[in-house]
Amino acid sequence: MKKLLVFVLLAALAVSSVFAQSASETKSYDHMILRYAETNGAKDERALATEHFAELVKEKTNGRIEIQVFAGGQLGKTKEVVQALQLGSIDMCNEPSSNLKSLGCNVGYLDITSLPFLFRDVDHAVAVMDGEFGEKLANDISNSGFGVIALDHYVAGGRNFYATKPITSLADMKGLKIRVQSSPIYVSTVEAFGASATPMDNSEVYSALQTGVIDGAENPVKGYLNNKFYEVAKYFSWSNYMVQPSTIFISEITWNKLTAEDQQILRDCAREATVWFQELTASKLEGQIQELKDAGVVFCDLTDYDAWVAAVQPIYDQYAKGYEDLVESIRNTK
């Protein structure tokens, strides 16, 4: 009799589980609010593109999905935000894909897009990320079991060093404390240039420059201007040593709550937002440079560019080992 009772209870639980699963698969919702963590300040072009993305989604879902953008790192630093995405407590963000590696993502070639001097220029990087490689990267991250889905890729301008003293040669980097993102490849690259790499969140850079904790950092022009780093480090050195894409991620937990229709809408809107971002950044660059000159920024050119390129060859030996063909395919992209 007891065995029969247990069997009946187990059968009842199984049936209720099936009904619960069927209910969740219906994915019916009238209104869903998604929280988007944006590390850049509200006036930064990437934050503006994220706001544009949110507007597109709201319009094309007829208000079913509302994305609230928290700019300026309000929801935490990179590690905290990505971990929150994995748990579903934050819904979206954009980060360089290489930042996922130190957090456990098992896609072996994540560091490739952070390799110094990989891309010839911004147009080349856009062509790569809009092509087969960008699609492969998004698919591999999404299917890695890491817990995030990659939608598309922003490509900001070339990254350059700025400091409290002029940098015109590789020798000028020696001994400088340079802020980098919390990524091993960034640390290795800056140390290959002869400086001391100091991992730090972007929100801490201004005060660190102001107080002498660091001597310099690196950013695209837009980041240097929009964060007002020129107020505390007026020497900007052209190297374009890196053009680093940033991928738009959504929590897999959140993604699985969406209907297939709304998933496609988010993908389409991400594509529109990234194109809008590229056009915006390109149109504003000349004016931004002039604004910085008017503010007293001293722009420096490198006198020994080839020495910088040669200095980072060990970075390729370390981080691109086994993926030489992938590197070559990127470089051959027209």
N, C-alpha and C positions, 0 to 999 in steps of 0.2 A: 504493500500500500504506500509506504514511504517512497519507494523507488518510482512508483507511478506519479506521486505528487511532485517529486523533483523533476521528472520528465515534463510534466504539464507546465511547471513554472519556467523551466528552461525554454520550452517551446513558445510560451507567452512572451518571454524576454526577447527571443529571436524575432518574433513577429513585430513587436513594438520597435525593435531596432531597425527592421526593414522599413516600417512606416516612417520612422524618424529620418532615415537616410533619404527616402523618397521625398519627404517634405523639404529637406535641405537642398536636394537636387533641383527642386522647382525654382529656386533662386528668385523669388518674387519680392520686390521691394518698390515702394513708391518714392523713397528718398534715401540716398546714402551719402554720408559725409566722409570724405577721405582727408587725412592729415598729411601734408607734404612738407618734409623737412628740407629747407633750402639754406645752405651754409653761407651763401653770399648775402650782402646787404641788399635792402629792398630796391636800391637804385641801380644795382649791377645788372648788366644786360642779361645774364643767365637767370637772375631772379625775375626780371621783366618777362623773359620768355616762359618761365614757369607760370607766371600770372596769366600770360596769354594762353598757355596750355589749359589752365583751369577754366578760363572763359570759354574756350572752344568746347571743352567737355560738357560744361553746363548747358551750352547752347544746343549741342548735337544730341544730348540725352534728354532734352526738354526738361531739364532741372532734376532728373532722377539722380544724377551724381553731382555733388558739390565738392570741389576740392578747395580746402583751406590751406593757404600757403603761409608757413611760418619762416620768414627770412631771417638772416643774420645769426643763424645758429641757435635760435630760440629753443629748439627741441633737443639740443645736445651736440656733441662732437661726433666725428665720423664713426668711431667704433660703437658709441652708444646708439647712434641712429640706425646703423646697419643691423645691429643685434635686435633693436626694437622692430625693424622690418621683418626679421626672421620670426619674431614672436607675434607679429600682427598688431602690435600696439602703436606703431606708426605705419602709415600705409605706403608712402612714396618718398623718394629722394633722388638726387643725382650725385654720383661720385665717380671718380676715375676707377675703372674696373680693377686696376692693380691693387687698390686699397682692400679688395675682398680677399686677396691671397693670404695676408697675415691673419685674417679672421677665419680661415679654414676652408675657403672655396677651393675645390680640387681641380679646377681647369688649369692645366699645367703651363699654358702660355700667357697667363694674365699680365705678366710684366712687359710683354712686348710693346704695347702702346706707350709705355713710359720710357722706352729706350732713347737716350739722347741722340740727336741728329738723325733719327729714323726717317722723319718726314722732311721733304724738301721745303715745304711751306704749308700754309693753311689750306690752300686749294688742293694740294696733294692729299693732306690728311682727310679732308672732306670726301674726296673721291674714294679713298680707301674705306672709310667708315660707312659710306653710302653703298658700297659694293659688296662683293662676296665675303671679304674678311669681316666687315661689320656685322653682316648677317650671321656668319659662323660664330662670332664672339657672343652675340646675343642669344643664339640658340644653345650654345654650349653652357653658358652661365645658367640659363633658364632650366636646362635639363640636368644640371649637376647635382641636384638635391640640396643645394645650399639654402633654398627657401626664398629666393627672389626671382622675379621675372624681369628680363631686360626688354625695354620697349624701343629705344632709339638712342642716338648718340649726338650730344652737342660737341662741337669742335671750336674751342676758343682760340685766340691768337697765339702766336709764338711766345714762349715763356723766356724771360730775360732776368738777369740779376740786377738788383739795385742795392745800394749800400750808403753808408755814411762817409765813404771815401771813394774816389774814382777807381773803377776797374777797367783797365784797357789791355791788360795782358794776363796770361795764366799766372804769372808770378804775383800779381796783385791779389790773387785769391788766397795765397798762402797765409795760414793763421787766422783768417776771418771766421767768425761764427755766423753761419748762414742758416736761417730757418728753412726747413723742408717739411713736406707732408710726412705723415707717419707711415712711410713706405720704405722697405729696405732698399729698393732700387734708387730712390731719391737720395738716401743716405750714402749709398755707394758712389753715386754719380758725383755728388758734391765733394766727397772725400777724394775721388779721383782727380778733381780739379785742384786739390791741395788745401781746401778749406775744412773747417770743423762743422759737420752737419748737426743741426739742432732741431729734432722733430718737435713740432708745436702746432696747435690748432690755429687756423687763420684768425680767429677772433682775438688771439693773444699777441699778434705780431706788432701792432702799433705800439702798445705799451712796452713791449720787449725792446723795440728799436729806441724808443724814447728814453728808457732807463739804461741802455747799454748792455742789456742781457744778450742781445745779438747785434752783429754789425751790419747785417743785410739779410735779404730774402730773395725770392724770385716769384714772378707773376707775369701774366700778359699785361699789356698796357692798361687795359680796362680795369683790371684788379688793382693795379698800382694807383690809378687815379681814383676809382670809386671808393676805395678804402682809405684814401688820403694818406697813403704811406709816404708820399713825396714830402709831407710836412716834417717828417723825422728822418728821411733818408733821400737826399736830393740828387744823388748820382745814379743814373739809369744807364746800364751798359747793354748795347745791342749784341745779342749772341744768337737769339732764336734757337737755343740749344734743344728745346723740346716743344712740340705741339701735342698737347695731351687731350684726347677726347674724354668726355665725361658722360657716363651712361645713365639714362633715366630708368630707375628701378621701381617696381611695385612689389609689395609683399605677396608671396605666393598664397598666403592665407586669404588676403584681401581679393586677389585675382580669382580664386576659386569661388568666391561669393558672387561674382559677376556673371551675368548671362553672356552667352557667346556673342550676342549682338553688341553689348556694351564693352566687352573685351576688344572687339574690333574697332569700336569707336575710339577707345583709348589709344590703340596703336596708331590709328589714322591721325588723331589729334597730336600725338607725340611727333609724328613725321612732320606735320604742319608747323609745329612749334620749333623744331630744330632748323627747318629751312628759314623760318622767320628770324631765328636767332642769328644764323650765318649772315643774312642780309643786313640785319641791324648792326652787328659788330663791324662788318666791312664798311658800312656807310659812315660810321662814327669815328673810325680810327684816326683819320687825318686831323679832325677837329680835336680829338683827345690829346694828340701829340702837341698841337699848338697850345692847348689849355695848360698843359704841363710846362711848356717852355715859358709861357706867360707867368707861371707860378714860380719860376726860378730854377726849374729842374735842368741839370746839366746832362745832356745825352752824350755817351761815350761809345766809340767804335773800338772793336778789338783789333789789335795790330798783329796778332798771331793766331788767326782763326784755325789754321791747320793743326796747330799744337793742341788746341782744345779738342778737336776731333780725334786726334791720335791718343789723347789722354784717356778717353773713355772706351777704347777697344777692349780692355779687360772686363768692362761691364757686359759687353756682348758675349764674351767667353763664359761669363758666369750665369747670365740671366736668359740668354737665347740658345743655350746649348741644347741640341736636339730639335730646335725649331728654326734652323738656318734656312730651310726652304721657305718657311712662312715669312721670315724676314725679307728674303729675296723677292718673294711675290709682292710684298707690300712696296718695296722699293721700285719694282718694275711697273707698278700701277700708274697708268697715265692720267 
